[in-house]
Amino acid sequence: MTSPSGSTIDEAQAFLDAHPEIEAFDIVLTDANGVGRGKIIRRHELEGLCKNGRHLPISILGLDITGEDVHETGLIWDSGDGDLRAWPISGTLVPLHGTSPARGQLLMSMYHLDGQPMTSDPRHALARQVEAFARRGLHPAGAFELEFFLLANERDGEGRVQPARAVVDGRHSGKTEVYSVDHLHGMEPLFSDIYAAAKVQGIPAETVISEYAPGQYELTLDYRKDVMRAADDLLMLKRLVRAQARRHGVTACFMAKPIEKYAGSGMHFHVSLLDDAGANIFTEKQEGSWSPQLLHALGGLAETMGESMLVFAPHANSWRRFVSQSYAPVAPTWGVNNRSVALRVPAGDAKNRRIEHRPSGVDANPYLVAATVLAGIAKGLEEKLDPGPETTGNGYEAASSKGAMPGDWRTAIEAAKASAFLRQALGDDLHRTFTAIKEAEYLRVARTVSELDYHLYLHEV
């Protein structure tokens, strides 16, 4: 059958001709948690994969963060755990830098056996939102920022994670080296390999900075006119950063809050809308007056933020990031050139006007984040929602008057389960799958006896 994903045998043949050294390929399907699941295939299997797809069990999309089945998704025994067919995503066939023997990588997406999209696949949720905008003559563009920690493989004397030593000379720093260029030099071989890997994969990785915590860094990505490709960029970049860090003897950490005393890691999403002629509809027509479309988009995002927070903060650890004056937003506020709000309009050229959506942690799934943000923008445009007055100054002080966001994971799960908006944003099947997985994970965490429990209660009660 013809590939429903648009992949072709010609693409595979051209890649094999250009890369005779590659012996195998990682084929990677992204689940609701953003975890890459799949197989490693041999070189001779690639053409068959592009021609026929590859059978994978439906349960692969119903797993929790530990890889355990979540029966409440309806994707396990309700369907007999039958096979569906995963197909390659055109344009994602790339070499993997530094592998020995040489390997490549190919992203996959899940379809039913008749070629219809399997709607619990997160990538299809984003595709549906993109297609809805296209029918209106609009095209979402965007880019994600990647914040992460580089940690030592060994814990400290108290069992806590600690920043990695410089790979150049083993120098240790426990300071917040924010924007320190000299500090970056200690990781220069690692970042050199990250850039080399990004180049061969066609990922537009740009600026690296030392961020606002010991061992924390940020990599920016160039803006894409295709928001789907922007989400692909983020997932591929996370995979290669983790792989290159491991080769240099350190751990790349994408937890939202790995170190309790310091700021966590966000995944800010920059987004704008282009019309069929390529013009940005968020651009103001006259100086000093915001575009109505920009304001309505902000209104939609603010109104839907509370019920969407499970997408932006999907794990138990995600909620440790939301602390006042920690650069993580605590209310659905908006402002211009202000990093204390949830929805920031960056200063700069009006032609490039965009919204920086700041609630998501780096542990969130970029396909789900983008799909939910686009659905919020669509709601704002359709209903001409008003975002209210701009927040100026300290957004944390204004938070109490700007509407409610869930204060914890359990509340966010209940809000997401009840949300008609989120069901529309993700689709019925993925909404059921995602919320069932999150509830199962919550129950797993809630019944776990932690080291903190022993510390607080073992000898005291």
VOPAGU-2260 file (C-alpha; in pm, 1 decimal, decimal comma):
REM VOPAGU-2260
SITE   aa  ch    i         X         Y         Z
SITE  MET   A    0       0,0       0,0       0,0
SITE  THR   A    1     103,2     363,2     -44,2
SITE  SER   A    2     261,0     508,4     266,4
SITE  PRO   A    3       0,0     723,9     447,5
SITE  SER   A    4     281,4     925,1     606,6
SITE  GLY   A    5     425,0    1035,9     271,7
SITE  SER   A    6     748,5     836,8     300,1
SITE  THR   A    7     894,8     687,5     -18,6
SITE  ILE   A    8    1135,5     411,8    -116,6
SITE  ASP   A    9    1323,0     669,4    -326,4
SITE  GLU   A   10    1406,7     862,1      -8,1
SITE  ALA   A   11    1543,9     545,5     152,2
SITE  GLN   A   12    1745,3     447,2    -154,6
SITE  ALA   A   13    1898,0     793,2    -187,0
SITE  PHE   A   14    1997,0     788,4     180,5
SITE  LEU   A   15    2153,6     444,1     156,2
SITE  ASP   A   16    2350,8     550,1    -152,1
SITE  ALA   A   17    2476,6     861,7      27,1
SITE  HIS   A   18    2568,5     672,2     346,6
SITE  PRO   A   19    2725,2     335,5     266,2
SITE  GLU   A   20    2883,4     329,6     613,5
SITE  ILE   A   21    2553,5     306,2     803,3
SITE  GLU   A   22    2474,0     -46,7     921,5
SITE  ALA   A   23    2154,1      -1,3    1124,0
SITE  PHE   A   24    1874,4     241,6    1208,0
SITE  ASP   A   25    1688,4     344,5    1523,7
SITE  ILE   A   26    1318,8     362,2    1432,2
SITE  VAL   A   27    1149,2     580,9    1693,9
SITE  LEU   A   28     780,8     627,2    1775,7
SITE  THR   A   29     698,1     895,2    2033,9
SITE  ASP   A   30     440,6     805,3    2299,8
SITE  ALA   A   31     219,7    1032,9    2510,0
SITE  ASN   A   32     500,4    1093,6    2760,4
SITE  GLY   A   33     740,9    1193,7    2483,8
SITE  VAL   A   34     937,9     871,0    2526,8
SITE  GLY   A   35    1089,6     727,9    2208,1
SITE  ARG   A   36     989,9     363,1    2164,3
SITE  GLY   A   37    1065,7     132,7    1872,7
SITE  LYS   A   38    1339,8     -93,4    1739,9
SITE  ILE   A   39    1681,9    -102,2    1579,6
SITE  ILE   A   40    1664,5    -245,1    1227,8
SITE  ARG   A   41    1944,9    -356,0     998,3
SITE  ARG   A   42    2045,9    -167,6     683,6
SITE  HIS   A   43    1883,2    -416,2     446,8
SITE  GLU   A   44    1546,1    -370,0     621,3
SITE  LEU   A   45    1513,2       2,3     548,8
SITE  GLU   A   46    1362,8     -19,4     200,4
SITE  GLY   A   47    1105,5    -273,3     316,5
SITE  LEU   A   48    1015,6     -45,1     607,6
SITE  CYS   A   49     950,1     245,4     372,0
SITE  LYS   A   50     749,4      21,8     138,1
SITE  ASN   A   51     537,5    -167,6     391,3
SITE  GLY   A   52     570,2       8,3     726,6
SITE  ARG   A   53     642,5    -198,0    1036,9
SITE  HIS   A   54     396,0    -375,6    1263,3
SITE  LEU   A   55     408,0    -258,0    1624,6
SITE  PRO   A   56     168,1    -349,3    1907,5
SITE  ILE   A   57    -108,5     -99,0    1982,1
SITE  SER   A   58      -6,6    -113,7    2350,0
SITE  ILE   A   59     310,1      81,9    2273,6
SITE  LEU   A   60      92,7     395,7    2291,5
SITE  GLY   A   61     -66,4     290,9    2622,4
SITE  LEU   A   62     244,8     271,6    2842,1
SITE  ASP   A   63     323,3     478,1    3149,7
SITE  ILE   A   64     658,1     644,0    3215,0
SITE  THR   A   65     801,3     314,7    3345,5
SITE  GLY   A   66     695,9     121,5    3034,4
SITE  GLU   A   67     414,2     -61,7    3212,7
SITE  ASP   A   68      74,9    -118,5    3046,8
SITE  VAL   A   69    -207,5     113,5    3150,9
SITE  HIS   A   70    -519,0     -95,3    3094,3
SITE  GLU   A   71    -752,6     202,2    3143,1
SITE  THR   A   72    -637,3     346,1    2809,5
SITE  GLY   A   73    -831,9      76,5    2628,6
SITE  LEU   A   74    -524,5       2,9    2419,2
SITE  ILE   A   75    -418,4    -322,9    2582,2
SITE  TRP   A   76    -652,0    -619,5    2629,5
SITE  ASP   A   77    -964,7    -437,2    2508,7
SITE  SER   A   78    -814,5    -463,6    2161,1
SITE  GLY   A   79    -628,2    -790,3    2218,6
SITE  ASP   A   80    -303,5    -590,6    2198,7
SITE  GLY   A   81    -312,4    -630,3    1823,0
SITE  ASP   A   82     -57,8    -492,3    1580,7
SITE  LEU   A   83     -96,4    -160,8    1403,8
SITE  ARG   A   84     141,9     -29,9    1141,9
SITE  ALA   A   85     403,6     236,5    1201,3
SITE  TRP   A   86     519,2     433,2     896,9
SITE  PRO   A   87     830,7     649,3     853,1
SITE  ILE   A   88     796,1    1026,3     873,7
SITE  SER   A   89     934,6    1178,2     556,9
SITE  GLY   A   90    1234,8    1404,0     610,7
SITE  THR   A   91    1343,7    1249,8     942,4
SITE  LEU   A   92    1587,2     989,9     805,2
SITE  VAL   A   93    1923,1    1109,2     937,8
SITE  PRO   A   94    2270,1     984,1    1039,5
SITE  LEU   A   95    2358,7     958,4    1407,7
SITE  HIS   A   96    2685,4    1139,7    1474,1
SITE  GLY   A   97    2959,0     947,1    1651,9
SITE  THR   A   98    2799,4     602,8    1648,9
SITE  SER   A   99    3021,3     299,3    1598,9
SITE  PRO   A  100    2924,6     102,3    1399,0
SITE  ALA   A  101    2751,0     385,8    1217,8
SITE  ARG   A  102    2373,2     408,0    1267,5
SITE  GLY   A  103    2092,2     626,0    1141,3
SITE  GLN   A  104    1760,9     734,5    1288,2
SITE  LEU   A  105    1406,2     754,3    1152,9
SITE  LEU   A  106    1098,5     892,3    1329,2
SITE  MET   A  107     776,9     693,5    1294,1
SITE  SER   A  108     405,3     754,2    1331,0
SITE  MET   A  109     128,3     500,7    1398,2
SITE  TYR   A  110    -158,7     413,1    1163,7
SITE  HIS   A  111    -433,9     154,7    1152,8
SITE  LEU   A  112    -386,9    -131,4     911,4
SITE  ASP   A  113    -613,1      43,0     656,7
SITE  GLY   A  114    -388,3     352,1     660,5
SITE  GLN   A  115    -606,1     572,0     883,8
SITE  PRO   A  116    -419,9     769,2    1153,7
SITE  MET   A  117    -410,1     601,9    1494,1
SITE  THR   A  118    -549,1     888,5    1697,4
SITE  SER   A  119    -373,3     805,0    2024,5
SITE  ASP   A  120     -45,7     894,2    1848,7
SITE  PRO   A  121      51,2    1244,5    1973,4
SITE  ARG   A  122     187,0    1351,0    1635,8
SITE  HIS   A  123    -155,2    1307,9    1475,4
SITE  ALA   A  124    -309,3    1542,8    1734,0
SITE  LEU   A  125     -75,6    1820,8    1624,7
SITE  ALA   A  126    -135,8    1739,9    1258,4
SITE  ARG   A  127    -510,5    1778,9    1312,9
SITE  GLN   A  128    -468,7    2126,8    1462,3
SITE  VAL   A  129    -232,6    2232,7    1181,6
SITE  GLU   A  130    -481,5    2111,5     921,4
SITE  ALA   A  131    -766,0    2302,5    1089,9
SITE  PHE   A  132    -566,7    2625,7    1062,5
SITE  ALA   A  133    -479,0    2549,8     699,5
SITE  ARG   A  134    -849,4    2532,0     615,6
SITE  ARG   A  135    -871,4    2890,7     743,1
SITE  GLY   A  136    -574,3    3000,5     532,7
SITE  LEU   A  137    -338,8    3016,3     832,8
SITE  HIS   A  138     -16,0    2833,0     903,0
SITE  PRO   A  139     141,8    2804,4    1251,0
SITE  ALA   A  140     514,3    2875,7    1272,7
SITE  GLY   A  141     731,5    2834,4    1576,9
SITE  ALA   A  142    1029,7    2709,5    1770,0
SITE  PHE   A  143    1100,8    2552,1    2108,7
SITE  GLU   A  144    1375,5    2634,3    2356,9
SITE  LEU   A  145    1555,1    2342,3    2522,8
SITE  GLU   A  146    1670,4    2385,1    2882,7
SITE  PHE   A  147    1846,2    2095,8    3054,3
SITE  PHE   A  148    2102,5    1999,1    3316,1
SITE  LEU   A  149    2435,2    1825,7    3267,9
SITE  LEU   A  150    2484,8    1612,7    3576,4
SITE  ALA   A  151    2758,5    1387,2    3711,4
SITE  ASN   A  152    2686,6    1017,3    3681,5
SITE  GLU   A  153    2757,4     979,9    4053,5
SITE  ARG   A  154    2548,3    1125,6    4337,1
SITE  ASP   A  155    2700,2    1336,6    4615,5
SITE  GLY   A  156    2755,2    1211,8    4970,5
SITE  GLU   A  157    2390,7    1273,1    5060,4
SITE  GLY   A  158    2258,5    1089,3    4756,9
SITE  ARG   A  159    2163,9    1402,5    4562,6
SITE  VAL   A  160    2241,3    1471,3    4198,9
SITE  GLN   A  161    2524,6    1714,9    4135,1
SITE  PRO   A  162    2640,8    1922,6    3836,7
SITE  ALA   A  163    2879,8    1750,0    3598,9
SITE  ARG   A  164    3244,8    1840,0    3606,4
SITE  ALA   A  165    3383,2    2016,5    3300,3
SITE  VAL   A  166    3469,2    1758,1    3036,0
SITE  VAL   A  167    3781,7    1956,8    2939,3
SITE  ASP   A  168    3966,3    1943,8    3271,7
SITE  GLY   A  169    3734,9    1799,5    3535,7
SITE  ARG   A  170    3682,5    2135,2    3703,9
SITE  HIS   A  171    3382,5    2143,7    3940,0
SITE  SER   A  172    3153,1    2440,1    3992,0
SITE  GLY   A  173    2855,3    2451,2    4224,6
SITE  LYS   A  174    2775,4    2812,5    4140,5
SITE  THR   A  175    2498,4    2959,2    3928,7
SITE  GLU   A  176    2714,8    3045,6    3629,7
SITE  VAL   A  177    2433,7    3225,5    3445,8
SITE  TYR   A  178    2548,2    3359,5    3107,2
SITE  SER   A  179    2911,5    3277,7    3186,4
SITE  VAL   A  180    3096,9    3223,8    2859,2
SITE  ASP   A  181    3407,5    3092,8    3036,1
SITE  HIS   A  182    3194,0    2829,1    3207,8
SITE  LEU   A  183    3073,0    2708,6    2866,7
SITE  HIS   A  184    3434,2    2652,3    2758,4
SITE  GLY   A  185    3461,5    2364,4    3005,0
SITE  MET   A  186    3194,4    2176,3    2807,3
SITE  GLU   A  187    3325,0    2280,6    2465,3
SITE  PRO   A  188    3400,1    1926,8    2332,2
SITE  LEU   A  189    3050,7    1811,1    2425,6
SITE  PHE   A  190    2877,6    2109,9    2269,3
SITE  SER   A  191    3095,7    2075,0    1960,7
SITE  ASP   A  192    2966,2    1720,8    1917,1
SITE  ILE   A  193    2608,2    1834,3    1982,0
SITE  TYR   A  194    2637,1    2093,8    1705,9
SITE  ALA   A  195    2796,3    1841,8    1470,1
SITE  ALA   A  196    2519,1    1591,8    1538,4
SITE  ALA   A  197    2253,3    1859,4    1488,6
SITE  LYS   A  198    2408,1    1964,1    1158,6
SITE  VAL   A  199    2398,8    1615,2    1005,9
SITE  GLN   A  200    2037,6    1577,2    1122,0
SITE  GLY   A  201    1929,9    1911,0     976,4
SITE  ILE   A  202    1835,9    2047,7    1319,5
SITE  PRO   A  203    1880,6    2427,1    1335,2
SITE  ALA   A  204    2048,0    2438,9    1678,2
SITE  GLU   A  205    2174,5    2787,1    1751,6
SITE  THR   A  206    2279,2    2968,6    2068,6
SITE  VAL   A  207    2392,9    2786,9    2382,0
SITE  ILE   A  208    2397,7    2963,1    2717,4
SITE  SER   A  209    2478,8    2876,1    3075,8
SITE  GLU   A  210    2142,4    2901,1    3251,0
SITE  TYR   A  211    2013,8    3002,2    3594,6
SITE  ALA   A  212    2127,2    2702,8    3802,2
SITE  PRO   A  213    2450,9    2506,6    3852,0
SITE  GLY   A  214    2490,4    2264,8    3562,8
SITE  GLN   A  215    2195,0    2409,5    3368,1
SITE  TYR   A  216    2215,4    2505,2    2999,5
SITE  GLU   A  217    1988,3    2619,7    2720,0
SITE  LEU   A  218    1998,8    2552,7    2346,5
SITE  THR   A  219    1781,2    2755,9    2114,4
SITE  LEU   A  220    1636,9    2640,7    1783,4
SITE  ASP   A  221    1579,2    2849,2    1474,3
SITE  TYR   A  222    1220,6    2942,1    1390,3
SITE  ARG   A  223    1035,7    2707,3    1155,6
SITE  LYS   A  224     748,7    2802,4     924,6
SITE  ASP   A  225     626,2    2445,2     978,1
SITE  VAL   A  226     535,6    2398,1    1345,4
SITE  MET   A  227     533,5    2019,3    1306,8
SITE  ARG   A  228     896,9    2031,5    1206,1
SITE  ALA   A  229     965,2    2254,4    1506,8
SITE  ALA   A  230     829,7    1980,2    1735,1
SITE  ASP   A  231    1034,3    1717,7    1549,0
SITE  ASP   A  232    1342,6    1937,0    1599,7
SITE  LEU   A  233    1290,5    1943,7    1974,5
SITE  LEU   A  234    1246,6    1569,0    2009,2
SITE  MET   A  235    1545,1    1492,2    1788,4
SITE  LEU   A  236    1759,7    1747,2    1972,8
SITE  LYS   A  237    1676,6    1593,6    2311,6
SITE  ARG   A  238    1775,1    1250,2    2182,9
SITE  LEU   A  239    2108,1    1365,6    2044,6
SITE  VAL   A  240    2194,7    1577,7    2351,7
SITE  ARG   A  241    2133,8    1274,6    2574,1
SITE  ALA   A  242    2344,3    1050,6    2348,1
SITE  GLN   A  243    2636,2    1292,9    2316,4
SITE  ALA   A  244    2639,3    1365,5    2689,4
SITE  ARG   A  245    2656,2     995,3    2760,6
SITE  ARG   A  246    2954,9     957,6    2527,2
SITE  HIS   A  247    3133,5    1231,7    2719,2
SITE  GLY   A  248    3072,6    1061,6    3054,0
SITE  VAL   A  249    2795,5    1288,3    3188,5
SITE  THR   A  250    2416,5    1270,3    3213,8
SITE  ALA   A  251    2184,0    1504,2    3024,2
SITE  CYS   A  252    1881,6    1552,1    3250,9
SITE  PHE   A  253    1541,0    1660,5    3118,3
SITE  MET   A  254    1354,2    1650,9    3449,4
SITE  ALA   A  255    1163,4    1972,9    3509,5
SITE  LYS   A  256    1317,8    2023,8    3856,1
SITE  PRO   A  257    1617,8    1803,5    3938,4
SITE  ILE   A  258    1770,9    2028,1    4207,3
SITE  GLU   A  259    1536,3    2161,5    4473,5
SITE  LYS   A  260    1723,6    2483,9    4554,3
SITE  TYR   A  261    1743,5    2612,8    4197,5
SITE  ALA   A  262    1526,4    2699,6    3899,8
SITE  GLY   A  263    1385,6    2417,7    3690,6
SITE  SER   A  264    1402,3    2364,9    3316,1
SITE  GLY   A  265    1138,1    2503,9    3083,7
SITE  MET   A  266    1049,6    2431,7    2723,8
SITE  HIS   A  267     928,0    2770,7    2605,9
SITE  PHE   A  268     729,8    2756,9    2282,9
SITE  HIS   A  269     743,9    3055,2    2045,9
SITE  VAL   A  270     449,2    3064,6    1805,4
SITE  SER   A  271     301,0    3290,4    1538,6
SITE  LEU   A  272      50,5    3252,8    1254,3
SITE  LEU   A  273     124,4    3317,0     887,4
SITE  ASP   A  274    -140,7    3373,2     621,5
SITE  ASP   A  275    -130,4    3212,8     276,0
SITE  ALA   A  276      93,6    3494,1     153,5
SITE  GLY   A  277     341,8    3436,5     437,7
SITE  ALA   A  278     248,0    3749,6     633,0
SITE  ASN   A  279     243,9    3731,5    1012,0
SITE  ILE   A  280    -110,5    3810,7    1134,4
SITE  PHE   A  281      22,4    3896,3    1482,1
SITE  THR   A  282     206,0    4198,4    1338,2
SITE  GLU   A  283      47,3    4525,6    1444,8
SITE  LYS   A  284     -84,8    4744,4    1161,7
SITE  GLN   A  285      11,8    5067,9    1330,8
SITE  GLU   A  286     267,1    5150,9    1593,6
SITE  GLY   A  287     134,6    5153,9    1947,5
SITE  SER   A  288    -166,8    4934,5    1873,5
SITE  TRP   A  289    -151,5    4556,8    1913,0
SITE  SER   A  290    -290,8    4331,3    1643,6
SITE  PRO   A  291    -644,4    4218,3    1742,2
SITE  GLN   A  292    -547,6    3864,5    1638,8
SITE  LEU   A  293    -253,2    3870,3    1879,7
SITE  LEU   A  294    -476,1    3984,3    2165,3
SITE  HIS   A  295    -745,5    3725,7    2087,7
SITE  ALA   A  296    -480,5    3453,4    2072,9
SITE  LEU   A  297    -351,1    3561,9    2413,6
SITE  GLY   A  298    -708,0    3560,8    2541,7
SITE  GLY   A  299    -763,2    3203,3    2426,0
SITE  LEU   A  300    -438,4    3082,6    2578,3
SITE  ALA   A  301    -510,5    3254,6    2909,9
SITE  GLU   A  302    -865,1    3118,1    2929,9
SITE  THR   A  303    -766,1    2757,7    2856,8
SITE  MET   A  304    -439,5    2745,0    3052,9
SITE  GLY   A  305    -578,7    2606,9    3377,0
SITE  GLU   A  306    -749,3    2304,9    3219,4
SITE  SER   A  307    -444,5    2242,5    2995,3
SITE  MET   A  308    -175,5    2237,1    3262,5
SITE  LEU   A  309    -148,4    1858,0    3268,0
SITE  VAL   A  310      -8,3    1877,5    2914,3
SITE  PHE   A  311     241,4    2145,8    3014,6
SITE  ALA   A  312     334,7    1984,1    3349,2
SITE  PRO   A  313     267,2    1610,8    3300,7
SITE  HIS   A  314     471,7    1448,6    3578,4
SITE  ALA   A  315     497,4    1454,7    3957,2
SITE  ASN   A  316     830,3    1635,6    3938,8
SITE  SER   A  317     687,5    1893,1    3694,4
SITE  TRP   A  318     498,5    2065,3    3974,0
SITE  ARG   A  319     809,6    2137,5    4180,1
SITE  ARG   A  320     909,2    2389,2    3913,4
SITE  PHE   A  321     623,5    2633,5    3983,0
SITE  VAL   A  322     763,7    2853,2    4255,5
SITE  SER   A  323     725,0    3229,6    4281,1
SITE  GLN   A  324    1015,3    3426,6    4132,7
SITE  SER   A  325    1168,8    3115,7    3974,8
SITE  TYR   A  326    1106,3    3211,1    3607,9
SITE  ALA   A  327     820,3    2957,6    3597,0
SITE  PRO   A  328     474,2    3118,7    3570,0
SITE  VAL   A  329     212,7    3066,7    3841,6
SITE  ALA   A  330     -86,7    3238,9    3677,0
SITE  PRO   A  331    -226,2    3286,4    3321,4
SITE  THR   A  332     -76,6    3634,0    3285,5
SITE  TRP   A  333      54,2    3808,4    2974,7
SITE  GLY   A  334     298,8    4090,8    2922,4
SITE  VAL   A  335     549,9    4246,7    2687,7
SITE  ASN   A  336     920,5    4173,2    2733,7
SITE  ASN   A  337     845,4    4032,9    3079,8
SITE  ARG   A  338     977,7    3696,7    3201,6
SITE  SER   A  339     753,8    3682,2    3507,8
SITE  VAL   A  340     438,6    3609,6    3302,5
SITE  ALA   A  341     302,8    3293,2    3140,7
SITE  LEU   A  342     249,4    3448,3    2797,0
SITE  ARG   A  343     531,1    3677,6    2693,3
SITE  VAL   A  344     532,0    3898,6    2384,4
SITE  PRO   A  345     903,1    3942,8    2313,8
SITE  ALA   A  346    1031,7    4286,7    2224,9
SITE  GLY   A  347    1166,6    4333,4    1875,3
SITE  ASP   A  348    1074,9    4363,7    1510,8
SITE  ALA   A  349     697,7    4381,9    1461,1
SITE  LYS   A  350     725,7    4166,7    1147,0
SITE  ASN   A  351     841,9    3880,5    1369,3
SITE  ARG   A  352     579,4    3932,6    1640,5
SITE  ARG   A  353     509,5    3613,2    1830,6
SITE  ILE   A  354     388,1    3470,8    2159,4
SITE  GLU   A  355     632,5    3298,1    2391,4
SITE  HIS   A  356     432,8    3034,9    2580,3
SITE  ARG   A  357     626,3    2973,0    2903,5
SITE  PRO   A  358     439,7    2722,9    3127,3
SITE  SER   A  359     573,7    2397,1    2978,8
SITE  GLY   A  360     856,1    2210,2    3143,1
SITE  VAL   A  361    1122,8    2039,6    2935,0
SITE  ASP   A  362     965,3    1708,8    3042,0
SITE  ALA   A  363     650,5    1780,2    2837,0
SITE  ASN   A  364     571,3    1625,0    2497,7
SITE  PRO   A  365     621,9    1897,2    2232,3
SITE  TYR   A  366     355,5    1750,6    2001,4
SITE  LEU   A  367      96,1    1773,6    2277,7
SITE  VAL   A  368     215,2    2118,0    2387,9
SITE  ALA   A  369     194,9    2256,4    2034,4
SITE  ALA   A  370    -145,6    2095,2    1967,9
SITE  THR   A  371    -290,5    2236,6    2290,5
SITE  VAL   A  372    -143,5    2583,7    2236,6
SITE  LEU   A  373    -277,7    2595,8    1880,2
SITE  ALA   A  374    -622,2    2488,1    2000,0
SITE  GLY   A  375    -615,2    2766,9    2260,5
SITE  ILE   A  376    -518,3    3021,2    1995,5
SITE  ALA   A  377    -796,7    2896,4    1767,5
SITE  LYS   A  378   -1050,9    2934,0    2047,8
SITE  GLY   A  379    -932,4    3287,8    2116,3
SITE  LEU   A  380    -958,2    3386,5    1750,3
SITE  GLU   A  381   -1300,3    3227,8    1699,0
SITE  GLU   A  382   -1454,6    3375,7    2014,0
SITE  LYS   A  383   -1257,9    3703,8    2000,5
SITE  LEU   A  384   -1147,6    3658,5    2359,6
SITE  ASP   A  385    -997,8    3947,0    2555,8
SITE  PRO   A  386    -678,2    3868,4    2750,1
SITE  GLY   A  387    -739,6    4154,2    2991,9
SITE  PRO   A  388    -483,6    4421,0    3076,2
SITE  GLU   A  389    -114,3    4360,6    3026,8
SITE  THR   A  390      83,1    4262,3    3334,7
SITE  THR   A  391     371,4    4501,2    3395,4
SITE  GLY   A  392     642,9    4472,9    3654,9
SITE  ASN   A  393     644,6    4170,2    3884,0
SITE  GLY   A  394     396,1    3919,4    3745,3
SITE  TYR   A  395     421,5    3704,9    4057,7
SITE  GLU   A  396     275,4    3985,5    4267,7
SITE  ALA   A  397     -15,7    4019,9    4022,8
SITE  ALA   A  398     -79,8    3645,4    4002,9
SITE  SER   A  399    -359,9    3627,7    4259,7
SITE  SER   A  400    -585,5    3854,7    4051,7
SITE  LYS   A  401    -526,6    3680,9    3716,1
SITE  GLY   A  402    -728,6    3361,2    3743,3
SITE  ALA   A  403    -657,3    3015,7    3875,0
SITE  MET   A  404    -411,0    2749,6    3766,8
SITE  PRO   A  405    -401,6    2407,5    3933,4
SITE  GLY   A  406    -171,6    2399,1    4230,2
SITE  ASP   A  407     -72,2    2034,8    4210,2
SITE  TRP   A  408     -60,6    1728,6    3987,1
SITE  ARG   A  409    -379,4    1565,6    4119,9
SITE  THR   A  410    -585,2    1881,2    4058,0
SITE  ALA   A  411    -439,4    1913,1    3709,0
SITE  ILE   A  412    -535,5    1552,8    3627,5
SITE  GLU   A  413    -894,7    1608,7    3740,3
SITE  ALA   A  414    -915,9    1935,4    3544,7
SITE  ALA   A  415    -781,8    1767,4    3231,0
SITE  LYS   A  416   -1022,1    1473,2    3259,9
SITE  ALA   A  417   -1321,3    1709,9    3284,4
SITE  SER   A  418   -1205,4    1951,2    3012,7
SITE  ALA   A  419   -1411,9    1960,6    2693,1
SITE  PHE   A  420   -1150,4    2196,1    2550,4
SITE  LEU   A  421    -861,8    1953,0    2606,1
SITE  ARG   A  422   -1070,0    1669,3    2462,9
SITE  GLN   A  423   -1115,3    1876,5    2147,1
SITE  ALA   A  424    -748,3    1978,5    2138,9
SITE  LEU   A  425    -614,0    1623,3    2165,0
SITE  GLY   A  426    -906,0    1428,9    2019,5
SITE  ASP   A  427   -1125,1    1184,4    2213,4
SITE  ASP   A  428    -888,1     887,1    2188,1
SITE  LEU   A  429    -569,3    1065,5    2287,4
SITE  HIS   A  430    -748,8    1255,7    2563,5
SITE  ARG   A  431    -861,3     923,1    2712,9
SITE  THR   A  432    -517,7     767,5    2664,4
SITE  PHE   A  433    -322,9    1059,5    2808,2
SITE  THR   A  434    -538,4    1119,8    3115,2
SITE  ALA   A  435    -555,2     745,9    3193,6
SITE  ILE   A  436    -175,1     722,1    3178,8
SITE  LYS   A  437    -135,1    1026,1    3401,1
SITE  GLU   A  438    -383,7     894,2    3657,8
SITE  ALA   A  439    -205,5     557,5    3668,2
SITE  GLU   A  440     127,2     733,8    3721,5
SITE  TYR   A  441     -21,4     948,3    3996,6
SITE  LEU   A  442    -144,9     640,8    4182,0
SITE  ARG   A  443     194,5     473,0    4139,7
SITE  VAL   A  444     371,1     775,2    4291,9
SITE  ALA   A  445     111,7     819,0    4568,0
SITE  ARG   A  446     160,6     464,4    4700,1
SITE  THR   A  447     541,4     475,7    4683,9
SITE  VAL   A  448     720,1     501,5    5019,9
SITE  SER   A  449    1001,8     748,2    4955,6
SITE  GLU   A  450    1327,9     828,8    5127,5
SITE  LEU   A  451    1164,1    1152,2    5243,5
SITE  ASP   A  452     900,3     948,1    5427,0
SITE  TYR   A  453    1173,5     763,2    5615,7
SITE  HIS   A  454    1358,3    1087,9    5687,9
SITE  LEU   A  455    1050,9    1258,7    5830,7
SITE  TYR   A  456     872,3     975,1    6006,2
SITE  LEU   A  457    1086,2     663,3    6066,0
SITE  HIS   A  458    1203,8     763,7    6414,0
SITE  GLU   A  459     955,6    1039,4    6492,3
SITE  VAL   A  460     599,3     904,6    6498,0
